Each structure stands twice: as structure tokens, then as C-alpha cells.
Amino acid sequence: MKTLSTIATSGRFGLLCTSAIIALAMPITQAQAQDEAAEAAEENVAEIIVTGTARGRIALDTPLAITTMDEDDLARVSASSQADILNTVPTIKADGGGGEVAVNVFLKGLPSGGQYQFTPLMYDGIPVLSTFGLNSSAYDVYYRNDLGIQRLEFVRGGVSNLFGPGSVAGLINYITKSGTDTFGGTAQLEVAEKGRYRADIAVSGPLSENVFYALSGFYRKDDGPIRTNLDTEGYQIRGNLKFAFPDDSGSVTLYGQYIDDQVQFYLPVPLDGATRNRAPGNDGNVVNSVQNNFNFASLGFNTPDGPFTSDIDQGVSSKGGQIAIAFDKDFGDSGWGVNGRIKYSDYKHKFGLWSDGDGIVNVPETLASFVTSTPRRAGISELNGITLANANYTFVGGGAVPAGTLLFANRYTDRDRPMTDFTGEINLTKDFTTGSLDHTVTVGGFYSKAKAKDINVTTTYLAEFNNRPSLVNLTVTNPVSGATTIISRNGLLNAGAGYTNNDHRAERYAAYIAEQMEGAKFNFDIGFRIEKYKGDISRERTSTTVTDATTPQLSNALRDVIWGNNLFTTGKVDTSEWALAAGALYKVSDRVSVYANASRGYFFPEIRSVTFNALFQPASFEAEIIKQAEVGVKVSQPQFTFTGGLFVSKLDNRRQVLFVNDGVGGFREQVNIVGTKSWGAEATLDLKLIGDLRFMGNLTLQKATYTDFDTTPTNIGNDLERQPQLLYNAGLYYDDGAIDASFFTNYTGDNFTAATNAIRLKGWNVANFDAGYTFEIGGAKAVRLGINIFNVFNSDAVTEGSPRQDSNQTTGGAYFVGRPVLPRRISGRLTFNF
């Protein structure tokens, strides 16, 4: 990982197509930036950065915090998900216990339910999705990394964060490879234990004198890392096609991406209540997951719209793509330039969410205990007082359930979430000089229009407590009347336990202006952004309907279904806000700089969090205001590079959205209006030790507390949930050109499961190892044989409690519901560069 390295924010961009033209990625920079990059490389001072104002300068001269990782860094840390990468970035905590997608990203003391709520995910400066919160799906369900990635850039605190989708908290931006005059590429085969196979390829080169291409893609099939009998399989293709103007004044690039992929997502499971380690199931094996590929047709049920059959076996599926055009043009010696980009994306997306309990008891139960709670689950008070003697348990498919069996009632939710997104951006730049100061002024605008549906159907089922469990039937007999009631049929416990049908749309208009000034000793940046947000909301209301009046002896939960009634609550919201950012840097010497930056910014509330009053009028929709400041030092010496900084931030009027149990087997989106403050320090070090051996690491210390909490004032002063006070990464890296090896760890400190601070999770380390041997064949062609071990010591530390239980989860019982770190996994890779 590099912290004084190449960076490109929204002055660069990249995107994707559908399947016809699958493009490569090329940075939109000015010729001046390219010249300065070459000069900087020759001087071996530091690599060039290109800010959103399109003026290139070395990172040492930039008054903002920057982290970059090149393709070698990314290859070392990548095991399966974005979390493997983002966990190594200062000030970021990323939870990857759910698998390849829907990573929970937490940024230096800001309150979040997870995912990318404060940090837009971009490829080549273009956002994957322009507006978060139309539903709760994370950006990474639409887009995957592959061998076509050249580097990652994480920028925070500067004026360049005002451009594009905008976020003064930070931008996660991947830069993809672009074509050159020379044909080349990389192919890679990966095989991992637990049934993982993946093939990647990336190629690039010229089509003609001024036209270049790049193409990358992968195909992957995976039974693990936790076996569930459910498939992870799919592919992605992306790339770009670039035309460079013959006079080197700019270029036009077509980008494209197409994805057809499905991947499993893991939620918290019942753990041992005393140790919080994985608990044994009925067969004596530790339970890693309670998911299984059931006969979902038999778990279907009638609805007012006809029969419903779940697609939960498809996991998190995404099919569709993006297409974009980007351009940049300089106008000779006039100093004027223009760049812009336009993107359209369309995805069919489903998120199959396996829950972590039935929303009523939520932990494994004995046969007798389950019978005791049956009246509440079945909705039949007449069954109060029944005992195990009145119950008949059988496995679906035949056979009596043994007396000592533990049961676990659970839910899954089919979430259908198609989305489309259009974005456009254009910037006009002007370079000029006054006295000893060089200026670059950028004036630009950003527009986006996004829409997404969110149709959710929740089903509750009864199964044994095992890995890949079997479903269980239950009938009970009233000891007084002798009447028999079917509680679980084919494993189905509650048909249609919850339903939502939401249609959310957002339109954003932004304008901004920024100036970047550079002198002999001082650099100064300042920028301003103003934005208008308009949202449209449509939500179907629900009713409880009897959909099976003919089958005798059904429980109310099997007979009655919660479903849409074709009555809709609609509304419109809008608001406007502004952001201001400034930064200054003083060059102490050619290799040491000190800097400071400050900003006043905003986040628009997630539109899914908007509530309605009794008259079906939407509640107020005010922007969330964030103020932050940072001071720091940057050092670039021949033997080491170092950065250190102190930061403080304050966030007001945050609409915190939590997806929690409603107490009767369904879910609700709980909205808290909160305020927070945080402060801390961060540092990075890259130190050459002996020969080709180096140490690299980073450290984040932070303290974040609630300053406001409307629903629970007693939480004021408490630490933010899921936010540790200590994060660090440390590793040794060796590379002599033939043999490379790295051993590194990332540590996440103690943190609380909920805002009440009642349950503390202990900190944990996840150690990783990567090594390879590279040799040449056929001249300059190189082959690398590599091994990667994720979670070397097989830590099973708990990354989070049950977010759906939130503050209702307790300790001291036989079980604790939480999500552990994914287990150790060993991968072998064969990489061929040509």
C-alpha cells in the first residue's frame, strides 16, 4: 500500500458498456499532468497525483489525506471481497463476514448501519450508483474487481471530494488499466479449498495509431468459504475503447461493463453464549451457517396475487451493466480545457437475505421450549399450556425428530431490487499564472437521476440446528378439545410474515467551483458546491388476507398472509445544501510538507428513511451536516515515507436507518435522528529494512460519541456502535523480482454491538500470508506461481452482533447471535503475463 502515490479523483473517470463494446479505463488528465508525472518519476521524489481540478502534482504537495494501492498491493490483500482491500486503508473498518458482497464500510467515527453510506464507490471517477438509500443494497453488488484494475485511490478532506457525486468524508475510486501502443495482458487461474475456481484475464493494446482498447473479465464458481449447498457462480466483462486526439490534446473514451453473477451472503448465527465461539449443532459439528438449498417450492404459499415461490437459492444476484462516454480536451496554449462524462446503468438485482432468527426467540431451542412458544408464533391463544407430550415433530421427507434435537426457527427475505441510474458531469478548467502563483480554476456541474424498486417478501421456516439443516414439521394437539393444529407444514412456519413494495426515485443537480493555487513554498485549495435533491416515494400498504381457507387445521400464521393491497402512500421530498472545503500546505523542504484542511459538507438522508404522518404526508427532509478538519505532516525520504495527521469531525441531523425485528416475526426500518462527534489520529509508514525487505503499516486512533439521539436520549455520550477506537495494519513485505512474500495482519479494536453500549465485542486480528515465485518463459514473458492464505490462524472472532436485534440482544444465555470472521482459506494462483 502506498500513501504518497498516484491519486485520481473525479478528474478521472471510467465506466462500462453492456456486452458489445467492453471498454478499458483511461484516466482523464491534462497533458501538463502527464509531463509532470514523468518529471516526478525521474526525480524519484513521489508519484504524481491528479486532483479533481485536473492539475497534476506530487502527493507531497497536496493538502489532503491520500491512500493508494497499486495492482501488486491489491493482489496481495485480495482474498474474496472489498473488505480485504478496504480493511488495509487508514480510518476504514470493513466487515467482510458476509462474503464477497455487501461489505459493511465504517469510516472514522461516522455513524452507519454499514455498507457505503458515506463513501461512494467509483471506478475511474464515475459512481457505480449515484444515490445511496433508494434501498439498502450496497454498491459492490453491481460491480466486481478484476485484473483490469490498476490501482485504488482513497481521497478524503480535499476540494476534489466536492466533484462528481461528492462526499467530503471520502471517495473510494478504482482506476482501471488503459491501452497503450504495445499489446499485453495477464491471465490468471485460481483454485482454493472448499470448491473455489476462478479464471481472470485482462488484455490491452492498440487498434490503430490513435485508438486503444482494454478488456478484462472473470468467471468464478465457489462452494465456500462456508458450505451451504447454495451456488456462487457468475462472470463479469468490462473494458474501454479510447480515441486519443493526434495532437495529444485529449481523448474520447467509451466504457462498458456487463455482469451476470450470483453469490451467497452470510448473516450472524447462534454462537456459544459463554465463549462466543461457533457452537456445535445436533450432529456435534460446529455450525458455520444455517442456510441450505431447501425445496423452496414446498415452502411456497398462496397470496392474493397467486402462488409465491422463493428465489432465495439464487442468493445475491446481479445481471445488467453500465455504459459511459468520457472526454477531455485542452485548447492549446490558452490554458482552457474541458472534460466530462455521461453514464447509464441498468441492473436486475435480487438480494436473498437469510436472517439470524425468527424475530421472536432468535436462538436454538429444545423441542419442549419450542412448543411452549408455539402459541405466540402460531397466533392461536387457545394453544396456551400445551406441552411436549401434545406435540408431534417429524423431518420433512420422513422420520421422527429425536428427543434431544435442537431447533432453530429462522427467516429468509426475497428482495427484488431492479435499478437504473443516469449521471452526467462536465468541467471547464482554466490554467493561468499571477506573479509567483500558478492557478487552476474548475467550474463544473453534476446531474443524476436514479430509481430503484424494493419488493420484499419474508418467510419463516422451522429446521434443526445444524450446518445445512433439514426442515421440520410440527403438529400439536389441544389437550382439552383434542383438536389438532398444523404449526409447521413442509417446514413452513409463517407464510408471508412480511411484505413491502417500495419505489424510490432521486434526482440531483449540483454546481461547483474550485481553485488550486501552487507557489514555491505554499499551496492552497478552495472549493464550493451547491446541490438540489428531489425525491419521489411510492409505498404499497399491506393487509392481512386469508389465502388458504380450505386446508383444515392450519395455524393462523400459515393461513393468513401479509400482502400488498394496491393502496399506495406517495410523497415528494426536496432539499438543497452547500459544501465548502479549503486546504493549505507548506513545503518545509523538498521532502517534508505540513498541511491542513477543513470542510463543511452534507449528506442527503436515505430516501428509504422518510416517514409519513397519519395524514400520509412525508416528514421533514433536511440534509445531514458534517464539519471536519485535519492537520498533518508528510515525509518522503529515500528509506521511508511517513504521514501523520490529527482529525476531528461533527455530524448533525443524521437519519440513522436500522433494519430491525418488529417483534412479531417481521422487520421494520427503524429511523433514529442522531448527532455525533469524533476525533483521532492516523499515521502511515513505509520503511525499507534490509535489501528487498520492507515494513508497511498504518494506525488509526479515534473516539466517537453520540451528541444527540432522539428516540433514546440515554444513548447520548455513548460510543458509536460497531466503531472501534483502535485500528492498525502491519506487515513485512519481500520482493526480489523472483521470490516475493508478505505476512501482514489487520487489527480491529473493541467495539459495541449497539448504541446502548451494553455488549462489547473484543478486538481481533486477522493475519494473512501471500507468497510467489516468478520466472520467465519465452523471453520477457513471466509466470508467477503463488499461494495466498486468508486468516492464517483461523480466528473466529465476532465482527458484529445481530443488527436485527440491535439493543434487544442480551448476554448470559446459552447462545449469542453474531457473525464471525470467515474461516481460514488457502488459495493457489497461476499468473501469466504476456
Buried (B, 14 or more C-beta within 10 A) or exposed (E): BBBBBBBBBBBBBBBBBBEEBBBBBBBBBBBBBBEBBEEBEEEEBBBBBBBBBBBBBBBBBBBBBBBBBBBEBBBBBBBBBBBBBBBBBBBBBBBBBBBBBBBBBBBBBBBBBBBBBBBBBBBBBBBBBBBBBBBBBBBBBBBBBBBBBBBBBBBBBBBBBBBBBBBBBBBBBBBBBBBEEEEBBBBBBBEBEEEBBBBBBBBBBBEEEEEBBBBBBBBBBBBBBBBBBBBBBBBBBBBBBBBBBEEEBBBBBBBBBBBBBBBBBBBBBBBBBEEBBBBBBBEEEBBBBBBBEBEBEBBBBBBBEEEBEBBBBBBBBBBBBBBBBBBBBBEEEEBBBBBBBBBBBBBEBBBBBBBBBBBBBBBBBBBEBBBBBBBBBBBBEEBEEBEBEBBEBBBBEEEEBEEEBBBBBBBBBBBBBBBBBBBBBBBBBBBEEEEEBBBBBBBBBBBBBBBBBBBBBBBBBBBBBBBBBBBBBBBBBBEEEEEEBBBBBBBBBBBBBBBBBBBBBBBBBBBBBBBBBBEEEBBBBBBBBBBEBBBBBBBBEBBEBEBBEEEEEBBBBBBBBBBBBEEBBEBEBEBEBBBBBBBBBEBEEEBBBBBBBBBBBBBBBBBBBBEBEEEEEBBEBBBBBBBBBBBBBBBBEEEBBBBBBBBBBBBBBBBBBBBBBBEBBBBEBBBBBBBBBBBBBBBBBBBBEEEEBBBBBBBBBBEBBBEBBEEBEEBBEBBBBBBBBBBBBBBBBBBEEEEBBBBBBBBBBEBBBBBBBEBEBEBBBBBBBBBBEBEEEEEEEBBBEBBBBBBBEBBBBBBBBBBBBBBEBEEEEEBBBBBBBBBBBBBEBBBBBB
